[in-house]
């Protein structure tokens, strides 16, 4: 399970990630909704395109990490792939 790390029984119909219970599915769905709403922002989308197409990605990342919107996006992504200990309890 991507949420609690238990043995998964099911897969998300939208993205196919494994989960073990309704509670974990709801948590995953909520995280996905937050990320999806961030990705609707045209400015963030343009930053992502620029980063993907840029020559010096490290330099762009340093610059973009000064943008509050990009930081919010990065925090959201990190929160999904590496939940904090507080959220797990």
C-alpha positions in Angstrom: 0.0 0.0 0.0 1.4 3.4 -1.0 -0.2 5.0 2.0 0.5 2.7 5.0 3.0 0.3 3.5 0.8 -2.8 4.3 0.3 -5.5 1.8 -2.0 -4.0 -0.9 -5.3 -5.7 -1.9 -6.5 -3.2 -4.5 -5.3 -0.8 -7.2 -6.5 2.7 -7.8 -8.6 2.7 -11.0 -7.2 6.1 -12.1 -3.5 5.6 -11.6 -3.1 1.9 -10.7 -1.2 2.5 -7.4 -1.7 -0.2 -4.8 -3.7 0.4 -1.6 -5.1 -1.9 1.1 -8.3 -0.3 2.4 -11.0 2.3 1.9 -9.3 4.6 4.3 -6.0 4.5 2.4 -7.8 4.9 -0.9 -9.6 8.1 0.4 -6.3 9.5 1.6 -4.6 8.7 -1.8 -7.6 10.3 -3.6 -7.4 13.4 -1.5 -3.6 13.8 -2.2 -4.3 13.3 -5.9 -7.0 15.9 -5.9 -4.6 18.5 -4.3 -1.9 17.8 -6.8 -4.4 17.8 -9.7 -5.7 21.2 -8.6 -2.1 22.6 -8.5 -1.4 21.3 -12.0 -4.4 23.2 -13.3 -2.5 26.5 -12.8 -1.2 27.7 -16.2 1.8 29.4 -14.6 2.9 26.2 -12.9 2.4 24.3 -16.1 4.6 26.7 -18.0 7.3 26.4 -15.3 7.2 22.6 -15.7 7.5 22.9 -19.5 10.4 25.3 -19.2 12.1 23.0 -16.7 11.6 20.0 -19.0 13.0 21.8 -22.0 15.7 23.8 -20.2 19.4 23.3 -20.7 20.5 23.9 -17.1 17.9 22.1 -15.1 19.8 22.6 -11.8 19.9 26.3 -12.3 16.2 26.4 -13.2 15.3 24.3 -10.1 17.2 26.8 -7.9 15.3 29.7 -9.4 11.9 27.9 -9.4 12.3 27.0 -5.7 12.1 30.7 -5.0 8.5 30.7 -6.5 5.9 30.0 -3.8 3.7 28.2 -6.3 6.5 25.8 -7.4 7.5 25.3 -3.7 3.8 24.3 -2.9 3.9 21.9 -5.9 7.2 20.4 -4.7 5.9 20.0 -1.2 2.7 18.4 -2.4 4.7 15.9 -4.5 7.1 15.1 -1.6 4.2 14.7 0.8 2.7 12.1 -1.5 5.8 10.0 -2.1 7.3 10.5 1.4 4.7 11.3 4.0 5.9 12.9 7.2 5.9 10.9 10.5 3.1 13.1 11.8 0.7 12.2 9.0 1.2 8.5 9.5 0.1 8.5 13.2 
